[in-house]
Amino acid sequence: MLTPAQEQVIAATAPVVAEHLNAITQRFYPLMFERYPEVKSLFNQTHQQNGGQPRALAGSILAYVQVRQNPETARHIMETVVNKHISLDIQPHQYPIVGECLMEAIGEVLGDAVTPEVADAWGALYQELAELLIELEEQRYQEFEQRLGGWRSTRRFRIEKIQQESSVIRSFILVPEDGGPVANYTPGQYIGVKLMIDGEPVHRHYSLSGMPDGRSYRLSIKREPHGLASRYFHDQLNVGDTIELLPPAGEMTLVPGDEPLLLVSGGIGQTPLLPIAQEALQQGRKVAYLHAAIDAEHRAFATTLQELAHAYPEQLSVVTVFEQDDSGDYQGRISDELLAKHIVSGERCYFVGPHGFMSAVDDSLTRLGVPESHRHFEHFGPAKALDIA
C-alpha cells in the first residue's frame, strides 16, 4: 500500500507520466531486451516493430493508474493482461526485471523531473501492480492445474492430424504426448504455444478453434508470408512432431443468457467464433454467422458450417462475403446495410479479424445502435483501442 505522501506524488505527476508514456514504453523494451535477452522470446518482434506492444503496455499502465483506488475494477481491467501472461507462463521472478527497466526508462525520458521522491512513488506503484498481477496469475495457474487433465507451465503435445482448411489455413489436432486427459476450456479462448525454431525459443498464442472434447486441442493457423511461427507450423511441422502448450486463457467467451448472437469474422478471425457459435447453438440460441474472406479459396470451415446449418436449420444462418469474387452471398465488404439485416433487438455481437476490419465493424454497430455492452471483440496481437489509426 502506498503511503499518503506517495499517493500525493502520484496524483501530481500522473499527467506528466501519461503525456510521455508512449516514449517511456518505446524506450523500455529495447532497454530490457539489451539487459535481459532471455525475455526477448516472450514477445512477438513484429508487434515491437509496429509499436503495438509498447502502446498496449502504456494503455495498461494508464488504465491501472486511473482505477487503482477501486480494487474490483482494477482486477477486472487487468484480466486482459493476466490472460496474456498465462499464455506466456509469466512468473514472479520476472516482475523485478520489468520494474527495473521501466523505472530507468521513466528516468531517461523525464530526466530531472524524476526526483528521488518521484522515483520512490512510481516504484511503489509498480510494485503494487506487480503484486496484483502475481496474485491473479497464481490463482489461475492453480485453478487450471487442479482440473482433470490440467497442468502447470508447459506440457508436450503431439500433432495427431493436420487438416487443410483453406488455401492459407491449416488445422493442427494436438494430443498430449503422455497419453493423459486434456483439460477443458471455454469456447472462444486461446492457448499459449512454445516452439523451438533454429535453436531459439518462440512464444505465440492461437485460438482454440474446436469444441472441448477432453482428449485434444485444435489450432487453426493462417500462414503469414513473413510470420516466423506460422511458417514453421505450415512448412516444417508434420504429423508425429511435438510442441509445448501452456494453459488456455482469454476472456472473449459466450456471455450467459438466451440473447441471439451476431458473429462477424474476417479471415482467420473465425477461429474463436466458430466454437462460440457451436456452444450457443447447443444452448438453443439463434446465431447469425457472417464471414468475410478474400474469395472462396480463402474461406475456411465451409464444410463445418454446412453441417451446423443442416443440424440447426431454425437457429443458424450463415452469410459469406467475398471481396474478390461473386461466389458468396455478397461481394465486397461488410457494410451497415448488411449488418442491419441481421441485427435484432437485444442481440450480442462478437467480431474478430484484422484491426481495420474490427474498427469498421465496431463503427457500423455503433451507428446501428448496438450498445457497447453488447459488442465483444478480441485482438490477435496486443490489445489496443479500436479507434487508434
Buried (B, 14 or more C-beta within 10 A) or exposed (E): EBEEEBBEBBEEBBEEBBEBBBBBBBBBBEBBBEEBEEBBBBBBBBBBEEBBBBBBBBBBBBBBBBBBEEEEBBBEBBBBBBBBBBBBBBEEEBBEBBBBBBBBBBBBBBEEEBEEEBBBBBBBBBBBBBEBBBEBBEEBBEEBEEBEBBBEEBBEBBBBEBEEBBEBBBBBBBBBEEEEEBBBBBBBBBBBBBBEEEEEEBBBBBBBBBBBEEBBBBBBBBBBEEBBBBBBBBEEBEEEEEBBBBBBBBBBBBEEEEBBBBBBBBBBBBBBBBBBBBBBBEEEBBBBBBBBBBBBEBBBBBEBBEEBBEEBEEBBBBBBBBBEEEEBBBBEEBEBEBBEEBBEEEBBBBBBBBBEBBBBBBEBBEEEEBEEEBBBBBBBBBBBEBEEE
